[in-house]
Amino acid sequence: FRLGLLYLEKEEYRIAIGYFQKVINQFPEQAILDASYYYLGFCHYQLREYRTAARNFSLLLSGFPESSFGEQAYFYQGEATWYAEDFSKALNAYTELFRRYPTGKYSLASLFRIGESQYRMGNYAEAAETYKKFLSEEEKWLGQSEDIQSFGDFKNSLEQAYYHLGRTYVALKDREKAISAF
């Protein structure tokens, strides 16, 4: 396990995968099994193997529902399924993350992605409501901006939310609200 962490820190994800997989296969009763699933999923995520990453995060969440890695696992499960363009599964992961951890480190990032997932699925009215909720949390968002903006796609999320809200109103053919949002 520790060798896996060492290679993970060195960003040698392929090698780290082998060590985490070995822990899972050879030591299924170990207390570090949930951590092994998390880091295994994270390595696959870093390698852009999104479906495999999502599967490992799912195994962690179903096998260890009280794991200390739960919040991060839901977030990265959402991200992995988002990048795999499985927006329904991404929506489920982000929604569960927001439900379980409404004030957690990833709560606002998940709310933003819920809106994006709804938009991608053609649920424009729901997306508009989600973006409005995200924007109503602006003060809270600004207080967490350092955490949220450390995730690449969430840089400038506030500006993106206004843009996406406007785009959503365009899809709903509500010109006045679209102009207001833009």
Secondary structure as GFF3:
##gff-version 3
##sequence-region A 1 182
A	DSSP	alpha_helix	2	9	.	.	.	ID=ss1
A	DSSP	alpha_helix	13	26	.	.	.	ID=ss2
A	DSSP	alpha_helix	33	46	.	.	.	ID=ss3
A	DSSP	alpha_helix	50	63	.	.	.	ID=ss4
A	DSSP	alpha_helix	70	83	.	.	.	ID=ss5
A	DSSP	alpha_helix	87	100	.	.	.	ID=ss6
A	DSSP	alpha_helix	107	120	.	.	.	ID=ss7
A	DSSP	alpha_helix	124	136	.	.	.	ID=ss8
A	DSSP	alpha_helix	138	143	.	.	.	ID=ss9
A	DSSP	alpha_helix	145	149	.	.	.	ID=ss10
A	DSSP	three_ten_helix	152	154	.	.	.	ID=ss11
A	DSSP	alpha_helix	157	171	.	.	.	ID=ss12
A	DSSP	alpha_helix	175	181	.	.	.	ID=ss13
###
